[in-house]
């Protein structure tokens, strides 16, 4: 099994460096730069399965790929939020109208921003989205080149702690903010292989939760965003590392997101995601 790994999916990034991970599956990790490239990696037969935020598989389905969800993380209410500069005049979501917002567009950042704006009667068309990676986004916010930043842990907490920004709105329960693990139907993974993958994700997650110091040392050693080991340790401890198989709840959440992106004009047609769930017989195999 070829497992895609990129820096934004911490579960698979840690698994790539975790002793004994996926050994029973004779797995090989394939590294690439970011989660939004997962659909292409799958379509070009570079990987068999990958993990991302909730948005990339939806956009891959828009592009015509036969997405199949296999698992998901627990919700992560503390893993995202919208930051503004410490002395910004922006004090409410309504104040974001007409403003420049840095984010990784096409990631869960887009969905979080859409839902936050929608709750205040605004839409994605009411703001200017500025595509930037996390560290350049932080730097642009502090330098006054953008007005807000859709951030994620651990840079979110570190930037607030350093005094460079304040939290305008947390992710909280606005969106589930799960990691999702998915493949394509055309990869034709056997049900027992998928089940073994999901079980191993859960086992590794439990080990990470039980040994946050080891996980933090691994992540700090990878020099992801220049985050220190103490900040990583805090982020690891705050995260729920449990894994659930993709079921009707996960598909319903993904459907809600697809419907939201359609309302905002970010995808051209309404998607039907029911076919993207494994059959009950396969899940129970």
MITOR-812363 format. One line per 5 residues: their letters; for each residue x, y, z of C-alpha. Coordinates in steps of 0.2 Angstrom, whole numbers, always signed. Each point is the difference from the previous one (the first is absolute). Layout:
! MITOR-812363
a = X,Y,Z; ...
END
This chain:
! MITOR-812363
xxxxx = +0,+0,+0; +6,+17,-5; -5,+13,+13; +1,+18,-4; +7,+12,+13
xxxxx = +1,+19,+1; +5,+12,+14; -18,+6,+3; -6,-18,+5; +8,-3,+16
xxxxx = -7,-17,+3; +9,-7,-16; +15,+11,+2; +3,-8,+17; -4,-17,-6
xxxxx = +13,+2,-13; +13,+1,+14; -9,-11,+13; +9,-16,+4; -10,-15,-8
xxxxx = -13,+10,-8; -10,-9,-13; +13,-14,-1; -13,-13,-2; -6,+8,-16
xxxxx = +18,+1,-7; -4,+19,-2; +11,+13,-9; -2,+18,+4; +0,+12,-15
xxxxx = +3,+18,+5; -7,+15,-9; -2,+19,+5; -18,+2,+4; -17,-8,+3
xxxxx = -8,+9,-15; +11,-11,-11; -7,-16,+6; -13,-2,-13; +13,+1,-14
xxxxx = +12,-12,+9; -14,-12,+1; -6,+2,-18; +18,-1,-7; +2,-17,+10
xxxxx = +14,+7,+11; -9,-4,+16; -14,-12,+5; -7,+10,+15; +3,+17,+8
xxxxx = -6,+11,+14; -6,+18,-1; -12,+13,+7; -18,-2,-5; +1,+11,-16
xxxxx = +12,-8,-12; -10,-16,-3; -15,+11,-4; +9,+10,-13; +7,-16,-7
xxxxx = -17,-7,-2; -4,+16,-9; +14,-4,-12; -8,-16,-4; +10,-12,+12
xxxxx = -9,-15,+7; +4,+5,+18; -2,-14,+14; +1,+5,+18; +7,-13,+12
xxxxx = +3,+9,+17; +0,+16,+9; +7,+8,+16; -10,+7,+14; -6,+18,-2
xxxxx = +14,+12,+4; -8,+16,+7; +16,+8,+6; +10,-3,-16; -6,+15,-10
xxxxx = -6,+18,+1; +1,+17,-8; +13,+12,+7; +2,+18,-2; +15,+12,+5
xxxxx = +1,+4,+18; -5,+18,-3; -12,-3,-14; -16,+10,-1; -9,-16,-5
xxxxx = -10,-5,+15; -14,-11,-8; -3,-11,-15; -10,+13,-8; +16,+11,+0
xxxxx = +8,-12,-12; -11,+6,-15; +12,+7,-13; +15,-6,+9; +15,-11,-6
xxxxx = +1,-17,+8; +15,-11,-1; -4,-19,-1; +4,-16,-9; -15,+1,-12
xxxxx = -7,-17,-4; +4,-6,+17; -11,-1,+16; +4,+19,+1; -12,+4,-14
xxxxx = -14,-10,+9; +3,+8,+17; +0,+17,-8; -16,-3,-10; -9,-6,+16
xxxxx = +6,+14,+11; -5,+13,-13; -17,-8,-4; -4,+0,+18; +1,+19,-1
xxxxx = -9,+2,-16; +15,+1,-11; +8,-11,-13; +17,-4,-7; -3,+13,-14
xxxxx = +0,+13,+14; +18,-2,+4; +16,-1,-10; +9,-16,+2; +19,+0,+0
xxxxx = +8,-17,-3; +15,-2,+11; +9,-14,+10; -2,+1,+19; +17,+8,+4
xxxxx = -1,+13,-14; -18,+3,+6; +5,+4,+17; +14,+11,-5; -12,+9,-12
xxxxx = -13,+3,+14; +13,+7,+12; +7,+11,-14; -17,+7,-4; +0,-7,-18
xxxxx = -16,-10,+4; -14,+4,+12; -4,-18,+7; +7,-17,-1; -9,-17,+1
xxxxx = +13,-9,+11; +2,-17,+7; +10,-8,+14; +13,+1,+6; +4,+17,-9
xxxxx = -17,+7,+6; +5,-2,+18; +18,+5,-2; -5,+16,-9; -12,+5,+13
xxxxx = +13,-5,+14; +13,+11,-9; -11,+15,+1; -2,+2,-19; -18,-3,-2
xxxxx = -16,-3,+9; -14,-13,-3; -15,+8,-9; -10,-16,-1; +4,-18,+5
xxxxx = -5,-15,-11; -9,-8,+15; -15,-9,-6; -2,+11,-16; +6,-15,-10
xxxxx = +6,-17,+5; +18,+3,-5; +4,-18,-2; +14,-8,-10; -7,-12,-12
xxxxx = +9,-15,-8; -5,-5,-18; +4,-9,-15; -8,-2,-18; -11,-14,-5
xxxxx = +12,-3,-15; +14,-5,+12; -10,-15,+4; +6,-3,+18; -6,-16,+8
xxxxx = -13,+3,+14; +12,-10,+12; +14,+12,-5; -10,+15,+3; -6,-7,+17
xxxxx = +18,-4,+5; +5,+18,-5; -14,+8,+11; +5,-12,+15; +18,+5,-2
xxxxx = -4,+19,+0; -10,-3,+16; +14,-9,+8; +13,+13,-4; -11,+14,+5
xxxxx = -2,-9,+17; +19,-1,+2; +2,+18,-5; -12,+5,+13; +9,-10,+13
xxxxx = +17,+7,-4; -1,+18,-5; +18,+4,+4; +6,-12,-13; -13,+7,-13
xxxxx = +6,+18,+4; +18,-5,-2; -4,-8,-17; -9,+15,-6; +12,+13,+7
xxxxx = +14,-10,-9; -9,+2,-17; +1,+19,+2; -18,+2,-5; -3,+19,+0
xxxxx = +14,+3,+12; -11,-5,+15; +9,-5,+16; -2,-16,+9; -10,+7,+14
xxxxx = -13,+8,-11; -1,-17,-9; -2,-9,+16; -14,+11,+5; -8,-2,-17
xxxxx = +1,-19,+1; -7,-1,+17; -15,+11,-5; -5,-11,-15; -11,-15,+0
xxxxx = +10,-13,-9; -14,-13,-2; -6,-7,-17; -17,-5,-5; -5,-9,-16
xxxxx = -9,+10,-13; -18,-2,+3; -17,+9,-4; +5,+14,+13; +16,+4,-9
xxxxx = -8,+0,-17; -14,+11,+6; +13,+12,+7; +9,+0,-17; -17,+3,-9
xxxxx = -3,+15,+11; +17,+7,-5; -3,-3,-19; -17,+8,+2; +7,+15,+8
xxxxx = +14,+2,-13; -13,-1,-13; -11,+14,+8; +16,+11,+0; +3,-4,-18
xxxxx = +17,-8,+3; -5,-16,-9; -11,+0,-16; -13,-13,+4; -8,-9,+15
xxxxx = +9,-16,+4; -8,-16,+6; +12,-9,+12; -10,-16,+5; +10,-10,-13
xxxxx = +17,+5,+9; -4,-11,+15; +6,-18,+2; -14,-12,+0; -5,-7,+17
xxxxx = +5,-17,-5; +18,+6,-4; +1,+10,+16; -5,-15,+10; +12,-12,-8
END
